[in-house]
Amino acid sequence: MRAAAKVFAEKGFSAATVRDIADEADMLSGSLYYYFDSKEAMVEEVLVEYLDTIIRGYDAAIARAEGPVDALEQLVACALRGLVENRQHVTILQNDWHYVGPMKGISDRQHRVEKVWLETIQRGIDAGVLRDDIDARMIYRTIMGAIQAVIRWFNPRGRVGIDRVIEVQIAILLNGIRTS
């Protein structure tokens, strides 16, 4: 799975071959077909595993949150940590969305991710702690777009750590939608 994630992230889904993945995993390419029916099945499995981990993290964040604003802060932190810890998976999702997005396992989980965020945002709007003049979906897409852009510039070995990035993202993104 690690070899497949690495190859798909580096070469892109369409350019990657089963032989590339097998070479990275130090095995014969035919051996991969014992585990997977196709290259598509491999990329779907790689991404489903990642998305399931993110969804579990989101569910845990919501469960321990003290209100919708705290829940949003924890979702932002979880998403950013997940992005940094799973850079290859996020790269595949971003670069090859037109290939992988329609895959059932991925689209089902993406809908779950969106649902968690939208429900949290709507709870904040309903509670009067988030602005009601901005559509919940617009808030979600704006926050998620900003989070996903971090992969393009964040250097995990740079002088600014992920905790500071989380702090800044929360301040910039959530202060604009809070009511007070």
Summary of the structure (lengths in Angstrom):
residues: 180
radius of gyration: 18.0
end to end distance: 45.7
largest distance: 60.0
contacts: 529
relative contact order: 0.13
helix: 76%
strand: 1%
